[in-house]
């Protein structure tokens, strides 16, 4: 099983495949973020780390 790199919560392989990075790493999950943050901002793939504001 995969885990969230942010909070350590277990996530499904499918969640990691859909919302994670190309290497299936997850930086946010439903335990530590909202679904809208994950899907709209790409938070689970760590995309906000690389965006400039």
TORKOL-4160 file (C-alpha; in steps of 0.2 Angstrom, whole numbers, padded with zeros to 4 digits, m for minus):
53
<pt num="1" X="0000" Y="0000" Z="0000"/>
<pt num="2" X="0005" Y="0018" Z="m0003"/>
<pt num="3" X="0006" Y="0031" Z="0010"/>
<pt num="4" X="0004" Y="0050" Z="0010"/>
<pt num="5" X="0020" Y="0059" Z="0011"/>
<pt num="6" X="0012" Y="0073" Z="0021"/>
<pt num="7" X="0003" Y="0064" Z="0035"/>
<pt num="8" X="0007" Y="0046" Z="0033"/>
<pt num="9" X="m0010" Y="0040" Z="0030"/>
<pt num="10" X="m0013" Y="0025" Z="0019"/>
<pt num="11" X="m0020" Y="0028" Z="0002"/>
<pt num="12" X="m0025" Y="0016" Z="m0011"/>
<pt num="13" X="m0015" Y="0011" Z="m0026"/>
<pt num="14" X="m0028" Y="0018" Z="m0038"/>
<pt num="15" X="m0028" Y="0035" Z="m0028"/>
<pt num="16" X="m0009" Y="0036" Z="m0030"/>
<pt num="17" X="m0011" Y="0032" Z="m0048"/>
<pt num="18" X="m0024" Y="0045" Z="m0052"/>
<pt num="19" X="m0019" Y="0059" Z="m0040"/>
<pt num="20" X="0000" Y="0056" Z="m0037"/>
<pt num="21" X="0015" Y="0060" Z="m0047"/>
<pt num="22" X="0022" Y="0050" Z="m0061"/>
<pt num="23" X="0030" Y="0039" Z="m0048"/>
<pt num="24" X="0014" Y="0037" Z="m0039"/>
<pt num="25" X="0020" Y="0047" Z="m0024"/>
<pt num="26" X="0006" Y="0056" Z="m0015"/>
<pt num="27" X="0009" Y="0073" Z="m0006"/>
<pt num="28" X="m0009" Y="0075" Z="0000"/>
<pt num="29" X="m0024" Y="0064" Z="0004"/>
<pt num="30" X="m0042" Y="0065" Z="0010"/>
<pt num="31" X="m0035" Y="0064" Z="0028"/>
<pt num="32" X="m0025" Y="0080" Z="0027"/>
<pt num="33" X="m0033" Y="0089" Z="0012"/>
<pt num="34" X="m0050" Y="0092" Z="0004"/>
<pt num="35" X="m0055" Y="0083" Z="m0012"/>
<pt num="36" X="m0057" Y="0100" Z="m0021"/>
<pt num="37" X="m0039" Y="0105" Z="m0016"/>
<pt num="38" X="m0032" Y="0088" Z="m0022"/>
<pt num="39" X="m0042" Y="0088" Z="m0039"/>
<pt num="40" X="m0041" Y="0106" Z="m0043"/>
<pt num="41" X="m0024" Y="0111" Z="m0037"/>
<pt num="42" X="m0015" Y="0095" Z="m0040"/>
<pt num="43" X="m0010" Y="0095" Z="m0022"/>
<pt num="44" X="m0008" Y="0076" Z="m0021"/>
<pt num="45" X="0005" Y="0077" Z="m0034"/>
<pt num="46" X="0014" Y="0091" Z="m0026"/>
<pt num="47" X="0011" Y="0104" Z="m0040"/>
<pt num="48" X="0008" Y="0118" Z="m0028"/>
<pt num="49" X="0026" Y="0116" Z="m0023"/>
<pt num="50" X="0032" Y="0121" Z="m0040"/>
<pt num="51" X="0020" Y="0135" Z="m0045"/>
<pt num="52" X="0024" Y="0153" Z="m0042"/>
<pt num="53" X="0011" Y="0165" Z="m0035"/>
